[in-house]
Amino acid sequence: MKPLLSVDSQNVNSTRNVTKFSLKTGKKKSVGAVLRRFYRLHNGLWIRRRAGCHKHLWKKTGKDRYNFQQHVVCTKTQCLMLDRMITDHWKKRKYYIDDPFEPYHTRNNFDYVYPYKPLK
C-alpha cells in the first residue's frame, strides 16, 4: 500500500510557464530561462548555442569544440513560442557598442516574404 503523500516520478513534470499576471504588479513576467539561454535579433529571429557546448570538453577534438561554440538559429515555431514567453520590453531594439551580432540583425534577400504579424 502506497502512502497518500508520496510523489510519483511519472507525475512530476518540469515546466517553464509564463506568468500572465504577477502578484505584485499584475503584469506579465518574462521567463528567465529564455533570457539566459537565447538571444533575440532585431529581425525577430532567435539564436542559441549548440546543445552540450560546455559538457565533456576534455573528450572533444578542437574541431568539435569550435563547432559547439557556434550559434544556431531557432525554427519559426520556436521563435513564436519564445516571443510569447517574454514581455515587450525585451522585443525593443537595444544597441550595444561593438555588438558582435550587428551583421546578423538585418535579414537579407527576403524581399518577397511577408512581414511577421504578431499573434493577438
MIFITI-542353 format. One line per 10 residues: number of its first residue (from 1); their letters; for each residue x, y, z of N, C-alpha, C, O. Coordinates in Angstrom, 1 decimal, always signed. Example, Ala and Ser with C-alpha at 12.3 -4.5 7.8 and 13.67 -1.06 7.14 Angstrom:
! residues 2
1	as	+13.2 -5.7 +7.8 +12.3 -4.5 +7.8 +13.2 -3.3 +7.8 +14.2 -3.3 +8.5  +12.8 -2.2 +7.1 +13.7 -1.1 +7.1 +12.9 +0.0 +7.9 +13.4 +1.1 +8.0
//
This chain:
! residues 120
1	mkpllsvdsq	+0.8 -1.2 +0.0 +0.0 +0.0 +0.0 +0.9 +1.3 +0.0 +1.8 +1.4 +0.8  +0.6 +2.2 -0.9 +1.4 +3.4 -1.0 +0.9 +4.5 +0.0 -0.3 +4.6 +0.3  +1.8 +5.3 +0.5 +1.3 +6.4 +1.3 +0.6 +7.4 +0.4 +0.9 +7.6 -0.7  -0.3 +8.2 +1.0 -1.1 +9.1 +0.3 -0.3 +10.3 -0.2 -0.6 +10.9 -1.2  +0.8 +10.7 +0.5 +1.5 +11.9 +0.2 +2.8 +11.6 -0.7 +3.6 +12.5 -0.8  +3.0 +10.4 -1.1 +4.2 +10.1 -1.9 +4.0 +10.7 -3.3 +2.9 +10.9 -3.9  +5.2 +11.1 -3.9 +5.2 +11.7 -5.2 +5.7 +10.7 -6.2 +6.8 +10.2 -6.0  +4.9 +10.4 -7.2 +5.4 +9.5 -8.3 +6.3 +10.3 -9.2 +6.0 +11.4 -9.6  +7.4 +9.7 -9.7 +8.3 +10.4 -10.6 +7.6 +10.6 -11.9 +8.0 +11.5 -12.7  +6.6 +9.8 -12.3 +6.0 +9.9 -13.6 +5.0 +11.1 -13.6 +4.8 +11.6 -14.7
11	nvnstrnvtk	+4.5 +11.5 -12.5 +3.6 +12.6 -12.5 +4.3 +14.0 -12.3 +3.6 +15.0 -12.5  +5.5 +14.0 -12.0 +6.2 +15.3 -11.9 +6.8 +15.7 -13.2 +7.7 +15.0 -13.7  +6.4 +16.8 -13.7 +6.9 +17.3 -15.0 +7.5 +18.7 -14.7 +7.0 +19.5 -14.0  +8.7 +18.9 -15.4 +9.3 +20.3 -15.3 +8.6 +21.1 -16.3 +8.5 +20.7 -17.5  +8.2 +22.3 -15.9 +7.6 +23.2 -16.9 +8.2 +24.6 -16.7 +8.7 +25.0 -15.7  +8.1 +25.4 -17.8 +8.6 +26.8 -17.8 +7.4 +27.6 -18.2 +7.2 +28.0 -19.3  +6.5 +27.8 -17.3 +5.2 +28.5 -17.6 +5.4 +30.0 -17.6 +6.3 +30.6 -17.0  +4.6 +30.7 -18.4 +4.6 +32.1 -18.4 +3.6 +32.6 -17.4 +2.5 +32.1 -17.2  +4.1 +33.6 -16.6 +3.2 +34.2 -15.6 +2.5 +35.3 -16.2 +3.0 +36.3 -16.6  +1.1 +35.1 -16.4 +0.3 +36.1 -17.1 +0.1 +37.3 -16.3 +0.2 +38.5 -16.8
21	fslktgkkks	-0.1 +37.2 -14.9 -0.3 +38.3 -14.0 +0.6 +38.0 -12.8 +0.3 +37.1 -12.1  +1.5 +38.9 -12.5 +2.3 +38.7 -11.3 +1.5 +39.2 -10.1 +0.6 +40.0 -10.2  +1.8 +38.7 -8.9 +1.1 +39.0 -7.7 +1.3 +40.4 -7.3 +0.5 +41.1 -6.7  +2.6 +40.9 -7.5 +2.9 +42.3 -7.0 +2.4 +43.4 -8.0 +1.7 +44.3 -7.5  +2.7 +43.3 -9.2 +2.4 +44.4 -10.2 +1.2 +44.1 -11.0 +0.5 +45.0 -11.6  +0.8 +42.8 -11.2 -0.3 +42.5 -12.1 +0.0 +42.4 -13.5 -0.9 +42.4 -14.4  +1.3 +42.5 -13.8 +1.8 +42.5 -15.2 +2.3 +41.1 -15.6 +2.6 +40.3 -14.8  +2.5 +40.9 -16.9 +3.1 +39.7 -17.4 +4.6 +39.7 -17.1 +5.2 +40.7 -17.1  +5.1 +38.5 -16.8 +6.5 +38.4 -16.5 +7.2 +37.5 -17.5 +6.6 +36.6 -18.1  +8.5 +37.8 -17.8 +9.3 +37.1 -18.7 +9.8 +35.8 -18.1 +10.0 +35.8 -16.9
31	vgavlrrfyr	+10.0 +34.8 -18.9 +10.6 +33.6 -18.4 +12.1 +33.8 -18.3 +12.7 +34.1 -19.4  +12.7 +33.6 -17.2 +14.1 +33.9 -17.0 +15.0 +32.9 -17.8 +16.1 +33.3 -18.3  +14.6 +31.7 -18.0 +15.4 +30.7 -18.7 +15.5 +31.1 -20.2 +16.6 +30.8 -20.8  +14.5 +31.7 -20.7 +14.6 +32.2 -22.1 +15.6 +33.3 -22.3 +16.4 +33.3 -23.2  +15.6 +34.2 -21.3 +16.5 +35.4 -21.4 +18.0 +34.9 -21.2 +18.9 +35.6 -21.7  +18.2 +33.9 -20.4 +19.6 +33.4 -20.2 +20.1 +32.6 -21.3 +21.3 +32.7 -21.6  +19.3 +31.8 -22.0 +19.7 +30.8 -23.0 +19.7 +31.3 -24.4 +20.4 +30.7 -25.3  +18.8 +32.3 -24.7 +18.6 +32.7 -26.1 +18.9 +34.1 -26.2 +19.0 +34.9 -25.3  +19.1 +34.6 -27.5 +19.3 +36.0 -27.8 +18.4 +36.3 -29.0 +18.4 +35.6 -30.0  +17.7 +37.4 -28.9 +16.8 +37.8 -29.9 +17.4 +38.9 -30.8 +17.9 +39.9 -30.3
41	lhnglwirrr	+17.4 +38.6 -32.1 +17.9 +39.6 -33.1 +16.9 +40.6 -33.4 +15.7 +40.4 -33.1  +17.2 +41.7 -34.0 +16.3 +42.8 -34.4 +15.2 +42.4 -35.4 +14.2 +42.9 -35.4  +15.6 +41.4 -36.2 +14.6 +41.0 -37.2 +13.6 +39.9 -36.7 +12.8 +39.4 -37.4  +13.7 +39.6 -35.4 +12.7 +38.7 -34.8 +13.2 +37.2 -34.7 +12.5 +36.4 -34.0  +14.4 +36.9 -35.2 +14.9 +35.6 -35.1 +15.6 +35.4 -33.7 +16.0 +36.4 -33.1  +15.6 +34.2 -33.3 +16.3 +33.9 -32.0 +17.4 +33.0 -32.3 +17.4 +32.1 -33.2  +18.5 +33.2 -31.6 +19.7 +32.3 -31.7 +20.1 +31.7 -30.4 +19.7 +32.3 -29.3  +20.8 +30.6 -30.4 +21.2 +29.9 -29.2 +22.5 +29.2 -29.5 +22.9 +29.0 -30.6  +23.2 +28.8 -28.4 +24.4 +28.0 -28.6 +24.0 +26.5 -28.8 +22.9 +26.1 -28.5  +24.9 +25.8 -29.4 +24.6 +24.4 -29.6 +24.5 +23.6 -28.3 +25.2 +24.0 -27.3
51	agchkhlwkk	+23.7 +22.6 -28.3 +23.5 +21.8 -27.1 +24.7 +21.1 -26.7 +25.4 +20.5 -27.6  +25.1 +21.1 -25.5 +26.3 +20.4 -25.0 +27.6 +21.1 -25.2 +28.7 +20.5 -25.2  +27.5 +22.5 -25.3 +28.7 +23.3 -25.6 +29.7 +23.3 -24.4 +30.8 +23.7 -24.6  +29.2 +23.1 -23.2 +30.0 +23.1 -22.0 +30.3 +21.7 -21.4 +30.9 +21.6 -20.3  +29.8 +20.7 -22.1 +29.9 +19.3 -21.5 +31.0 +18.5 -22.1 +31.2 +18.5 -23.3  +31.8 +17.8 -21.2 +32.8 +16.9 -21.6 +33.8 +17.5 -22.7 +34.1 +16.9 -23.7  +34.3 +18.7 -22.4 +35.2 +19.3 -23.3 +36.5 +18.6 -23.5 +37.2 +18.6 -24.5  +36.9 +17.8 -22.4 +38.1 +17.1 -22.5 +38.1 +15.9 -23.5 +39.1 +15.5 -24.0  +36.8 +15.5 -23.8 +36.6 +14.4 -24.7 +36.6 +14.9 -26.2 +37.0 +14.1 -27.1  +36.3 +16.1 -26.4 +36.0 +16.6 -27.8 +37.3 +17.1 -28.4 +38.3 +17.6 -27.8
61	tgkdrynfqq	+37.4 +16.9 -29.7 +38.5 +17.4 -30.5 +38.4 +19.0 -30.6 +37.4 +19.5 -30.3  +39.4 +19.6 -31.1 +39.4 +21.0 -31.3 +38.4 +21.4 -32.3 +37.7 +22.5 -32.1  +38.1 +20.6 -33.4 +37.1 +21.0 -34.3 +35.7 +20.9 -33.7 +34.9 +21.7 -34.0  +35.5 +19.9 -32.9 +34.2 +19.7 -32.2 +34.0 +20.9 -31.2 +32.9 +21.4 -31.2  +35.0 +21.3 -30.5 +34.9 +22.4 -29.6 +34.5 +23.7 -30.3 +33.7 +24.5 -29.9  +35.1 +23.9 -31.5 +34.8 +25.1 -32.3 +33.4 +25.0 -32.8 +32.7 +26.0 -32.8  +33.0 +23.8 -33.3 +31.6 +23.7 -33.8 +30.6 +23.9 -32.7 +29.5 +24.5 -32.9  +30.9 +23.5 -31.5 +29.9 +23.7 -30.4 +29.8 +25.2 -29.9 +28.9 +25.6 -29.2  +30.8 +26.0 -30.3 +30.8 +27.4 -29.9 +29.9 +28.2 -30.8 +29.5 +29.3 -30.5  +29.5 +27.6 -32.0 +28.8 +28.4 -33.0 +27.3 +28.5 -32.5 +26.8 +27.8 -31.6
71	hvvctktqcl	+26.7 +29.5 -33.0 +25.3 +29.8 -32.7 +24.4 +29.2 -33.8 +24.7 +29.1 -34.9  +23.2 +28.8 -33.4 +22.2 +28.2 -34.3 +20.9 +29.1 -34.2 +20.5 +29.5 -33.2  +20.3 +29.3 -35.4 +19.1 +30.0 -35.5 +17.9 +29.1 -35.2 +17.9 +27.9 -35.7  +17.0 +29.5 -34.3 +15.8 +28.7 -34.0 +14.8 +28.6 -35.1 +14.8 +29.5 -36.0  +14.0 +27.6 -35.1 +13.0 +27.5 -36.2 +11.8 +28.5 -36.0 +11.8 +29.2 -34.9  +10.9 +28.6 -36.9 +9.8 +29.5 -36.9 +8.9 +29.3 -35.7 +8.5 +30.2 -35.0  +8.6 +28.0 -35.4 +7.7 +27.8 -34.3 +8.4 +28.0 -33.0 +7.7 +28.5 -32.0  +9.7 +27.8 -32.9 +10.4 +28.1 -31.7 +10.5 +29.6 -31.4 +10.3 +30.0 -30.3  +10.7 +30.3 -32.5 +10.7 +31.8 -32.4 +9.4 +32.4 -31.9 +9.4 +33.3 -31.1  +8.3 +31.8 -32.4 +7.0 +32.3 -32.0 +6.7 +31.9 -30.5 +6.2 +32.7 -29.8
81	mldrmitdhw	+7.2 +30.7 -30.1 +7.0 +30.3 -28.7 +7.8 +31.2 -27.8 +7.4 +31.6 -26.7  +9.1 +31.5 -28.2 +9.9 +32.3 -27.4 +9.4 +33.8 -27.3 +9.5 +34.4 -26.3  +8.8 +34.3 -28.4 +8.2 +35.6 -28.4 +7.1 +35.7 -27.4 +6.9 +36.7 -26.7  +6.3 +34.6 -27.2 +5.2 +34.6 -26.3 +5.7 +34.5 -24.8 +5.0 +34.9 -23.9  +6.9 +34.1 -24.6 +7.4 +33.8 -23.3 +8.1 +35.1 -22.7 +8.6 +35.0 -21.5  +8.3 +36.1 -23.5 +8.9 +37.4 -23.0 +8.0 +38.5 -23.1 +7.0 +38.5 -23.8  +8.3 +39.6 -22.4 +7.5 +40.8 -22.5 +8.0 +41.7 -23.6 +9.0 +41.5 -24.2  +7.2 +42.8 -23.8 +7.5 +43.7 -24.9 +8.8 +44.5 -24.7 +9.5 +44.9 -25.6  +9.2 +44.6 -23.4 +10.5 +45.3 -23.1 +11.7 +44.6 -23.8 +12.6 +45.3 -24.3  +11.7 +43.3 -23.9 +12.8 +42.6 -24.5 +12.7 +42.5 -26.0 +13.7 +42.1 -26.7
91	kkrkyyiddp	+11.5 +42.9 -26.6 +11.4 +42.9 -28.0 +11.9 +44.2 -28.7 +12.1 +44.3 -29.9  +12.0 +45.2 -27.8 +12.5 +46.5 -28.3 +14.0 +46.4 -28.7 +14.7 +45.6 -28.2  +14.4 +47.2 -29.7 +15.8 +47.2 -30.2 +16.7 +47.7 -29.1 +16.4 +48.8 -28.5  +17.8 +47.0 -28.9 +18.8 +47.5 -28.0 +20.1 +47.6 -28.8 +20.5 +46.7 -29.5  +20.8 +48.7 -28.6 +22.0 +49.0 -29.3 +23.2 +48.9 -28.4 +23.2 +49.6 -27.3  +24.2 +48.1 -28.7 +25.4 +47.9 -27.9 +26.6 +48.4 -28.7 +26.6 +48.3 -29.9  +27.6 +48.9 -28.0 +28.9 +49.2 -28.6 +29.6 +48.0 -29.0 +29.7 +47.0 -28.2  +30.1 +47.9 -30.2 +30.9 +46.8 -30.7 +30.1 +45.5 -30.5 +30.6 +44.5 -30.1  +28.8 +45.5 -31.0 +28.0 +44.4 -30.9 +28.5 +43.3 -31.9 +28.6 +43.6 -33.1  +28.8 +42.1 -31.4 +29.3 +41.0 -32.3 +28.2 +40.5 -33.3 +28.5 +39.9 -34.3
101	fepyhtrnnf	+26.9 +40.8 -32.9 +25.8 +40.3 -33.8 +25.3 +41.3 -34.7 +24.2 +41.1 -35.3  +26.0 +42.5 -34.8 +25.5 +43.6 -35.7 +25.2 +43.2 -37.1 +24.2 +43.6 -37.6  +26.0 +42.3 -37.8 +25.7 +42.0 -39.2 +24.5 +41.1 -39.3 +23.9 +41.0 -40.4  +24.1 +40.4 -38.2 +23.0 +39.5 -38.3 +21.6 +40.1 -37.9 +20.6 +39.4 -38.0  +21.6 +41.3 -37.5 +20.3 +41.9 -37.1 +19.4 +42.2 -38.3 +18.2 +42.2 -38.2  +20.0 +42.4 -39.5 +19.2 +42.6 -40.7 +19.2 +41.4 -41.5 +20.2 +40.6 -41.6  +18.0 +41.1 -42.1 +17.9 +39.8 -42.8 +17.9 +40.2 -44.3 +17.0 +41.0 -44.7  +18.8 +39.6 -45.1 +19.0 +40.0 -46.5 +18.3 +38.9 -47.4 +18.0 +37.8 -47.0  +18.0 +39.4 -48.6 +17.4 +38.5 -49.6 +16.1 +37.9 -49.3 +15.7 +36.8 -49.6  +15.3 +38.7 -48.5 +13.9 +38.2 -48.2 +12.9 +39.3 -48.6 +12.0 +39.7 -47.8
111	dyvypykplk	+13.0 +39.8 -49.8 +12.1 +40.8 -50.3 +10.7 +40.3 -50.5 +9.7 +41.1 -50.4  +10.5 +39.1 -50.8 +9.2 +38.5 -51.2 +8.5 +37.8 -50.1 +7.5 +37.2 -50.3  +9.1 +37.9 -48.9 +8.5 +37.2 -47.7 +7.6 +38.2 -47.0 +8.1 +39.4 -46.8  +6.4 +37.9 -46.6 +5.5 +38.8 -45.9 +6.1 +39.1 -44.6 +6.7 +38.2 -43.9  +5.9 +40.3 -44.1 +6.4 +40.6 -42.7 +5.7 +39.9 -41.7 +4.5 +39.5 -41.9  +6.3 +39.7 -40.6 +5.8 +38.9 -39.4 +4.6 +39.7 -38.8 +4.8 +40.9 -38.5  +3.5 +39.1 -38.6 +2.4 +39.7 -37.9 +2.3 +39.1 -36.5 +2.1 +37.9 -36.4  +2.4 +39.9 -35.4 +2.3 +39.3 -34.1 +0.9 +38.7 -33.8 -0.1 +39.2 -34.3  +1.0 +37.6 -33.0 -0.3 +37.0 -32.6 -1.0 +37.8 -31.6 -0.4 +38.5 -30.8  -2.3 +37.8 -31.6 -3.1 +38.5 -30.6 -3.5 +37.7 -29.5 -4.2 +38.1 -28.6
//
